[in-house]
Every structure is written in C-alpha cells, then in structure tokens.
Amino acid sequence: MTQALNSLTNLNPYFLKKHIRVRKATLEDVDQVYEVACSVGRSEKVAEQGFLVDDYLSNPRYYKTKLKRRIKRLSHFYVAEFDKIYGFLMAYSKDEWLAENPEWIEDIYWRPDFNKSKLDDFVLVDKTAIMSQLTGMGIGSTLYERLKSDLRKEGIKDIFAETIISPEPNFASLQFRKKQQYTLSGTRYEEYKGTLYTDLIYHKAVE
Ligand SMILES: CC(C)(COP(=O)(O)OP(=O)(O)OC[C@H]1O[C@@H](n2cnc3c(N)ncnc32)[C@H](O)[C@@H]1OP(=O)(O)O)[C@@H](O)C(=O)NCCC(=O)NCCS
C-alpha cells in the first residue's frame, strides 16, 4: 500500500475507513506522531478546524521526548496508519491520569446530575489528532472504535475527554463529541503556561 498523502486527500471516507489500520504506537512511531501533532498544534489556533493546545514546532526535541515517554508509559496510545501515520489517540487509565493530575476529580465542577460512580474506573482520552488535511474523513472515529474494542475486553466501562471552550473554543472537537454521543458532565479551569483555560468534561459509556 504505497498511496501518498496527495492522492489520499482525494479519496472518499469509505475507502479510507477500509484501508486505515489502527494499532498500538511504538517508540519508532514518534517522528510521524510528532508530524501529525505539528499539523494541528501550532501557535495559531483555528477554532473551526480544531487544534492541540501546544505549539509543537516551537521545541521539537522537548515534544518528541514527551511523546516518547507517553508511548512508552500509556496503556492506550494508538496510531492510525495507511502508507504512513495520519492520526493518533492518546488515553490514560485512571491510575495513569491521577498520577499526573492528582487533583483532577476535585478540580472539576461536576454537573448536579452526573453520577460519580462512573469515576470508579475509566480512561481519559487526552489527545486525538488527525493530519490537518484529513480531518472529517472518519479517521478519528476509527481510532475511537479500536479504543472501545480494547476497553470492552478490559472491562472498562467509562470514557472521559476534555474539550477547550476558552480562550479559544475547539469547534471541531465539540462537534466530534456530539457525533460520538458524549454527554457533558462538568467543567474545569486549568492554568497552563500562563493562560487560564476552560475545559468541558465529557463522558461516554463504552457500549
Ligand atoms: C477532532 C478530530 C480528532 C476528529 O477526528 P476526525 O477524523 O476529523 O473525525 P471523524 O471524521 O471521525 O468524525 C467526523 C465528525 O467530527 C466532527 N468534525 C471533525 N472535524 C470537524 C471540523 N473541522 N469541523 C466541524 N466538525 C468536525 C463532525 O461532527 C464530523 O461528523 P460529520 O462528518 O458527520 O459532520 C480531528 O478533527 C482533529 O484532529 N482535529 C484537530 C485536533 C483536535 O482538535 N483534537 C481534539 C482535541 S484533543
């Protein structure tokens, strides 16, 4: 399968869905994962296209090391591959997430109707990113299908994910959550590199 990106962008989503393969990431994938991150994680944020908060081009060595560590440590780090990697999904188990963010559960303003028993065991999808020219073609959904399939086998029933709404709303991510039938479960304020972010906390049961 040697079709290149240029021709890929002309393909329809049905073709892509059929040929994209999702697998667990390995350390050899870091350069390609970084390339995907750079395509949607820049200094300029485009709300309609979706974005990652960090500017990955600003410090390649730092971000590659960070990605490498995550690939090594996280139980659910996937890549979507055709002739090369076009997307990735990085999720933390509850223990992995709380080890890095011990105050996370207490920091959230949970909706009054949110059932906190869903916090007994979960994964948190920290980042999903698709090569900028290929968003909206089903790759993100395919990555989620693989995650859900693995979670079913592991007996994990709940997924959380965050979407930024301020200072810049991530409209693509909001739409994606809606399409994936997430429900809003809370709000969190987070200071990161001198900026105060507002995140919506979404929940989804693994069917
Ligand atoms: C958000 C993202 C992961 C979704 O993956 P994807 O492969 O584009 O999504 P899929 O094609 O599987 O699903 C498409 C659905 O997502 C939503 N969506 C995806 N891109 C969108 C965009 N640019 N604008 C509006 N909605 C969008 C739509 O609801 C769409 O459904 P539709 O095709 O029926 O309209 C991807 O767009 C992306 O990487 N964006 C940049 C980075 C980012 O914002 N990541 C999320 C924050 S961590």
The ligand as a Gaussian input file, in Angstrom:
#p B3LYP/6-31G(d) Opt

LIG

0 1
 C      -11.368000      16.428000      16.342000
 C      -10.747000      15.336000      15.461000
 C       -9.865000      14.423000      16.318000
 C      -11.882000      14.473000      14.875000
 O      -11.331000      13.452000      14.052000
 P      -11.849000      13.303000      12.546000
 O      -11.127000      12.177000      11.903000
 O      -11.762000      14.613000      11.896000
 O      -13.356000      12.928000      12.832000
 P      -14.290000      11.892000      12.023000
 O      -14.133000      12.142000      10.563000
 O      -14.108000      10.528000      12.504000
 O      -15.701000      12.365000      12.553000
 C      -16.247000      13.398000      11.925000
 C      -17.100000      14.185000      12.866000
 O      -16.287000      15.007000      13.699000
 C      -16.741000      16.352000      13.627000
 N      -15.694000      17.131000      12.941000
 C      -14.465000      16.728000      12.579000
 N      -13.767000      17.737000      12.034000
 C      -14.572000      18.804000      12.059000
 C      -14.438000      20.159000      11.661000
 N      -13.335000      20.654000      11.112000
 N      -15.484000      20.995000      11.857000
 C      -16.619000      20.555000      12.404000
 N      -16.817000      19.277000      12.801000
 C      -15.806000      18.420000      12.634000
 C      -18.046000      16.308000      12.859000
 O      -19.093000      16.078000      13.771000
 C      -17.912000      15.114000      11.997000
 O      -19.126000      14.488000      11.659000
 P      -19.700000      14.611000      10.164000
 O      -18.569000      14.165000       9.260000
 O      -20.861000      13.711000      10.141000
 O      -20.022000      16.065000      10.024000
 C       -9.924000      15.915000      14.270000
 O      -10.749000      16.786000      13.553000
 C       -8.658000      16.651000      14.690000
 O       -7.607000      16.052000      14.836000
 N       -8.733000      17.965000      14.863000
 C       -7.560000      18.758000      15.240000
 C       -7.062000      18.411000      16.646000
 C       -8.168000      18.442000      17.668000
 O       -8.954000      19.378000      17.708000
 N       -8.225000      17.414000      18.532000
 C       -9.227000      17.337000      19.563000
 C       -8.746000      17.952000      20.811000
 S       -7.651000      16.879000      21.719000

